[in-house]
Amino acid sequence: AADYDVDGYMDLFVTNGLNMEPLGVGGPSRLYRNAGNGNNWIELDLQGTQSNRDGVGVRVYATVPGKTQLREQNGGYHRAAQNSQRIHFGLARNALVDLRVEWPSGKIDTYSNVDANRVYRALEGGGLTQR
């Protein structure tokens, strides 16, 4: 799962079967593009300075009125799958979001009233910049 076209909507790339060579067992690979629905979103690339560079172990909280969501950076690897390391939040109709980034080093970065529908880089202790 990844937002391959960076439009804010998560897309899915699926490999069908084991595709073992030279037998060619399995079906074709497919990209399922999410056309979206008009809701808002935000995406974050994490970069550690005191913590590990990829931000593995980071907990990110996104808060909009009446709701807080949590994402944990696990490196994108799962059993028999690999997902994007970019952190993604769906924000419904909310155009602004408050973010809290908890780094493995213990450092906590907070950002208020962040604009939706953008990709940002969160640098540990160094701020939030639009990509």
N, C-alpha and C positions, 0 to 999 in steps of 0.2 A: 504494500500500500504506500502510495506517495502522491504528491501533487505534482505530477510530471510536467504540466504546462503552467504551473504557478498562477492558477486562476482562483485559488482558495478552496477548491473542491477536491477531495481525496479521490484519486484514481486507483485502479487495481490492475496489476500485471499478473497473469496466471500462466504457469507452465502446467500443461495437462499431461500427467503421467511421468514416468521416470526418464523417458527419452534416453534410454541406455544405448550406447553405441557399441558395436556397429549394428545392432539389431533395430534401432530406431523405434523402440517400444514407446508408446505414449502418443498423445495428440499434439496439435499445434499450440504454440504459445499465443496468448491473446492479451490485448490491452483494452480494458474497459474504461472509457473516459466518462467521468462524471460531468454532466452538462450543468449541474448546479441548480439553485433554486432561489437566488436573490438574497439569501441570508448573508450576514457579515461573518468575518473570520479574522484570525490573526495567526501568523506562523513565526517561530523563533528558531534561529540557529544559535546554539550555545557554544561558548569558548571559555574554557577555564584558564586561569593564570596560576593560582595557588593550587587549585584542584586539577584533575586531569584535563588535558586540552579539549577532549570531546564532550566533557560535561557529563560523563556517565555517572549516575547516582544523583543527579540534580532533580529536585522536586520543584515544579512550576505550578503556581496557583493563579488562575485567571478569575477575576470577580467582576460580575456585572450586577445591576440591581436584582436582588433576590436569589442569586445563584453563584456558587463558587465551584470551579472545576479544577481537577488535579491531573497533571501528566508527570510521569517519571521517565527520565532519560535512561534507557537500558541499552543503548548502543544500536538498537534496530534489529538485533538478531533474536530469532525465536526458532523453535524446533521446525526444521524443514522450511524455513521462511526467512526473508530479510526485508525489513521495512526501512523507510527513510528515517534518518536520525532527526530530521526537522520536527520540532514540536508544533502541533496543530490544535487550535481550539475553534470550534464553531460558536458563534456569538449571537445567533438568532438575529433580531432586529437592532441589537445594541451597537452603536457606532463608536463607543469608547469602552475601554476595559482597564482595570487595575491589575497589575502583575506583581507577584512575589516570587522571587527566584531564590531557592535555598540550595547553596552549593555544598558539596561534601566537606569542604574545608571549614564549614561553619559560617561562612560569610553569607549574609542575606541582602539581596538587592531588591528594592521596591520601586515601582514606576506607577504613577497615577495618570488617569485620563489619556491612555495611549490610543491613538487612532487605529481603527479597525481596517481590514482589507489591505494589509501590508505585511511584508516579510521584514523581520528585524534580526539583528545580531545582538545577543546579550553577552557582553564581556564581563567576566567575573570582576566585580569591583570597579568596572570601567564604563558602565553606562550601556544605553540602548541606542543603536543606530539603525536607520532604515537601510535595507539592502537594495 
